[in-house]
Amino acid sequence: MIDEMNKKITLQDIADEMGLSRNTISKALNDHDDVAEETKRMVQNTAIALGYKKFNIISDSARNTIESRGNIVFLNYGDTVETSYWSFISKGIEEELSKKGYNLILNFINAEDEKNLVLPRVINQKSTDGILLMGSLNEQYIHKICTQQVPIVLIDAPSTLLSTQLRADVVMMENEDSVFALAEHLIHLGHKEIGFIGDIQYSKSIQERWYGFVKAMKENGLSIDLTQCIIHETLEQYQDPFSIEMDLDKMKKMPTAFVCANDRIAIHTIRLLQKRKYHIPEDISVVGFDDIQEATIVDPALTTVQVHKEEIGRRAAAELIWRIENPEQPYEFIRIQNCLKWRNSTSQFIEKNV
């Protein structure tokens, strides 16, 4: 094993740590105009935390890192699809940590490191005061992180991971009641055949949205036709329109409405149905979850659940700081309330004469 304490840190080490190119790292450390100021700061912070010495410039924020209260490592899965969603959460995290004087170090976890349970070097070097983990990494990787004796806060979690198994706090949006309200709204509009689209084993949040859908159907005396649902596991978790398209092609009969696990899936579904000459919402109503920026741009505008993304980030960061200061307190599971957004992708069901 390489002696991490004596190993000379290179630009490639920083690039590997952050999931960025060596060229981007070099430009960031040399204050090049091609690199955004936020990226420069995060690269400089990570370089300092790893022990890199050859700075041509150090920004004021990076210089303050040396005198900061501590380092918070922000782990995110490298293949996270919905950047317009996660970026708002990241902003909230950064604002809260900066306000409290903590340094934020960004790391992306790639599939190979996840599979081999390889942790970022800054964690192995014990230079980390806390960890924020965002996205649905596998259960084994999360357990490995939880063995590091460092305060941890998760934003979402694997669907199979029980809260009693965690040595960490969890902050996430409310899911089940919001989807229950969406589905019941569709039912009140006269829809009885409603399908669900999303990999319900992908994460705890998606699984809870499925539970909300099931509860609404059951409490309103409606059965769920699984042939009108797309819920089995796929590599892309239905973020890729091709995986949705293949299963839509297999449906012998379309439902009159779809509840989608998130907005990206809903937008793909609307476009694929329109491609098949269905009118939205006259023929099929569609709802999503998250209220990403594209939800108001798609035609028709998407009925969805507005998630307070920045507040989730701020609350997760605040919880981690509290955990650092109160390590012996019981672990907490915190949910942030949502807001329903009724738009034009849903309408009253009118049965057509055939």
Secondary structure, 3 states (H helix, E strand, C coil): CCCCCCCCCCHHHHHHHHCCCHHHHHHHHCCCCCCCHHHHHHHHHHHHHHCCCCCCCCCHHHHHHHCCCCEEEEEEECCCCCHHHHHHHHHHHHHHHHHCCCEEEEEEECHHHHHCCCCCHHHHCCCCCEEEEECCCCHHHHHHHCCCCCCEEEECCCCCCCHHHCCCEEEEECCHHHHHHHHHHHHHCCCCCEEEECCCCCCHHHHHHHHHHHHHHHHCCCCCCHHHCECCCCCCCCCCHHHHHHHHHHCCCCCCEEEECCHHHHHHHHHHHHHCCCCCCCCCEEECCECCHHHHCCCCCCEEEECCHHHHHHHHHHHHHHHHHCCCCCCCEEEECCEEECCCCCCCCCCCCC
